[in-house]
Amino acid sequence: QVQLVESGGGLVQPGGSLRLSCAVSGSFFSINGMAWYRQAPGKERELVASFTSGSSTTYADSVKGRFTISRDNAKSTVYLQMNSLKPEDTAVYYCCGLRPGGGDYWGQGTQVTVSS
């Protein structure tokens, strides 16, 4: 079992920055990658960024050049650095532990609101 706890969300003005954190604990051997998803009101959950155990990194086209996913193995934490935020980035952001056979692990989510 893996536990994921997100933090770092909040209210930010357009053009601002936030860094989300995802503290990971439990059976790390059961996951082979990490991802950040988001879900805006009335929309489906979408992949924002991810990396696998082979270190390949993927970004949604809408966040390329603005968001960066990273990890600190010593702290068992995954980050999502979000720069040049736009109102359309407003959503609940979820941390996800990727399992090879499905049944991914999910955090509880953290709200990000971009508004003036």
QUIWO-V259131 format. One record per pair of residues at least 12 apart in sequence whose C-alpha atoms are under 10 Angstrom apart, sorted by the first residue. I is the first residue (numbers start at 1). J is the second residue. D is the distance in whole Angstrom. If there is no record, write none. Layout:
# QUIWO-V259131
I/J/D  I/J/D
This chain:
# QUIWO-V259131
1/25/9  1/26/6  1/27/5  1/28/8  1/29/10  1/30/8  1/31/10  1/105/8  2/24/7  2/25/6  2/26/4  2/27/5  2/28/7  2/29/9  2/30/8  2/31/8  2/96/10  2/97/8  2/104/9  2/105/7  2/106/9  2/107/10  3/22/10  3/23/8  3/24/6  3/25/5  3/26/6  3/27/9  3/28/10  3/96/10  3/97/9  3/105/7  3/106/8  3/107/7  3/108/10  4/21/10  4/22/6  4/23/6  4/24/5  4/25/7  4/26/9  4/77/9  4/78/10  4/94/9  4/95/7  4/96/8  4/97/8  4/105/8  4/106/6  4/107/5  4/108/8  4/109/9  5/21/8  5/22/5  5/23/5  5/24/7  5/25/9  5/77/9  5/94/9  5/95/8  5/96/10  5/106/9  5/107/5  5/108/7  5/109/8  5/110/9  6/20/7  6/21/5  6/22/4  6/23/6  6/24/9  6/77/10  6/78/9  6/79/9  6/93/8  6/94/7  6/95/7  6/96/10  6/106/10  6/107/6  6/108/7  6/109/6  6/110/6  6/111/10  7/19/9  7/20/6  7/21/5  7/22/7  7/23/8  7/79/10  7/93/10  7/94/10  7/95/10  7/107/10  7/108/10  7/109/8  7/110/6  7/111/9  8/20/5  8/21/6  8/22/9  8/79/10  8/80/9  8/110/7  8/111/9  8/112/9  9/21/9  9/91/10  9/92/9  9/93/8  9/109/9  9/110/5  9/111/5  9/112/5  9/113/8  10/90/10  10/110/8  10/111/6  10/112/5  10/113/6  10/114/8  11/90/9  11/111/8  11/112/6  11/113/5  11/114/6  11/115/7  11/116/9  12/85/8  12/86/9  12/87/9  12/90/10  12/112/8  12/113/6  12/114/5  12/115/6  12/116/8  13/84/9  13/85/8  13/86/8  13/87/8  13/113/8  13/114/5  13/115/5  13/116/5  14/83/10  14/84/7  14/85/5  14/86/5  14/87/6  14/88/10  14/89/9  14/113/9  14/114/6  14/115/6  14/116/7  15/82/10  15/83/7  15/84/4  15/85/5  15/86/6  15/87/9  15/114/9  15/115/10  15/116/10  16/82/8  16/83/6  16/84/5  16/85/5  16/86/8  16/114/8  16/115/10  17/66/9  17/67/9  17/81/8  17/82/5  17/83/4  17/84/6  17/85/6  17/86/10  17/114/10  18/67/10  18/80/8  18/81/6  18/82/5  18/83/7  18/84/9  18/85/8  18/112/9  19/67/9  19/68/9  19/69/10  19/79/7  19/80/6  19/81/4  19/82/6  19/83/9  20/36/10  20/69/9  20/78/8  20/79/5  20/80/5  20/81/6  20/82/8  20/93/9  20/94/10  20/95/9  20/110/8  20/112/9  21/69/10  21/70/10  21/71/9  21/77/7  21/78/6  21/79/5  21/80/7  21/81/9  21/95/9  21/110/10  22/34/10  22/35/10  22/36/9  22/71/9  22/76/8  22/77/5  22/78/5  22/79/6  22/80/9  22/94/9  22/95/6  22/96/9  22/107/8  22/109/10  22/110/10  23/72/10  23/75/8  23/76/6  23/77/5  23/78/7  23/79/9  23/95/9  23/107/9  24/73/10  24/75/9  24/76/5  24/77/6  24/78/8  24/95/9  24/96/10  24/97/9  24/107/9  25/75/10  25/76/7  25/77/9  28/76/9  28/97/9  29/99/9  30/97/9  30/98/8  30/99/6  30/100/8  30/101/10  30/104/10  30/105/10  31/52/9  31/53/9  31/96/10  31/97/6  31/98/5  31/99/5  31/100/7  31/101/10  31/102/10  31/104/8  31/105/9  32/51/9  32/52/6  32/53/5  32/54/8  32/55/10  32/97/8  32/98/6  32/99/6  32/100/7  33/50/7  33/51/6  33/52/4  33/53/5  33/54/8  33/55/8  33/56/9  33/57/10  33/96/9  33/97/6  33/98/5  33/99/7  33/100/9  33/104/10  34/49/9  34/50/6  34/51/6  34/52/7  34/53/9  34/57/10  34/69/9  34/70/10  34/71/9  34/78/8  34/95/7  34/96/6  34/97/5  34/98/6  34/99/9  34/104/10  34/105/9  35/47/7  35/48/7  35/49/6  35/50/4  35/51/6  35/52/9  35/57/9  35/58/9  35/59/10  35/69/8  35/70/10  35/78/9  35/79/10  35/80/9  35/94/8  35/95/6  35/96/5  35/97/7  35/98/7  35/106/10  36/48/5  36/49/5  36/50/6  36/51/9  36/59/10  36/69/8  36/78/9  36/79/9  36/80/7  36/93/7  36/94/6  36/95/5  36/96/6  36/97/9  36/106/10  36/107/10  36/109/10  37/49/7  37/50/9  37/60/10  37/91/9  37/92/8  37/93/6  37/94/5  37/95/6  37/96/7  37/106/10  37/109/9  38/89/9  38/90/9  38/91/6  38/92/5  38/93/4  38/94/6  38/95/9  38/109/9  38/110/9  38/111/9  38/112/9  39/89/9  39/90/9  39/91/5  39/92/5  39/93/7  39/94/8  39/109/9  39/111/10  40/88/9  40/89/8  40/90/6  40/91/4  40/92/6  40/93/9  40/111/10  40/112/10  41/90/9  41/91/7  41/92/9  43/91/9  45/91/9  45/92/9  45/93/9  45/94/9  46/60/9  46/93/10  46/94/10  47/59/8  47/60/7  47/93/10  47/94/9  47/96/10  48/60/5  48/61/9  48/62/8  48/63/7  48/64/9  48/67/9  48/68/10  48/69/9  48/80/9  48/93/9  48/94/10  49/61/10  49/63/8  49/64/9  49/67/8  49/68/8  49/69/6  49/70/10  49/80/8  49/95/10  50/68/10  50/69/7  50/70/9  50/80/10  50/95/10  50/96/9  50/97/10  50/98/9  51/69/8  51/70/8  51/71/10  51/98/9  52/97/10  52/98/8  53/98/10  57/69/8  57/70/9  62/88/10  62/89/9  63/82/8  63/83/9  63/84/9  63/85/9  63/86/10  63/89/9  65/82/10  65/83/9  65/84/9  66/81/8  66/82/6  66/83/5  66/84/6  66/85/8  67/80/7  67/81/5  67/82/4  67/83/6  67/84/9  67/85/9  68/80/6  68/81/5  68/82/7  68/83/9  69/81/6  69/82/9  78/95/8  78/96/10  79/95/9  80/93/10  80/95/9  85/112/10  85/113/9  85/114/7  85/115/9  86/113/9  86/114/6  86/115/8  87/112/10  87/113/7  87/114/5  87/115/6  87/116/9  88/113/9  88/114/8  88/115/9  89/112/8  89/113/7  89/114/7  89/115/10  90/111/8  90/112/5  90/113/5  90/114/5  90/115/8  91/109/10  91/110/8  91/111/6  91/112/6  91/113/7  91/114/9  92/108/9  92/109/6  92/110/5  92/111/4  92/112/6  92/113/8  93/107/9  93/108/9  93/109/5  93/110/5  93/111/6  93/112/7  94/106/7  94/107/6  94/108/7  94/109/4  94/110/7  94/111/9  95/107/5  95/108/8  95/109/7  95/110/9  96/108/10  96/109/10
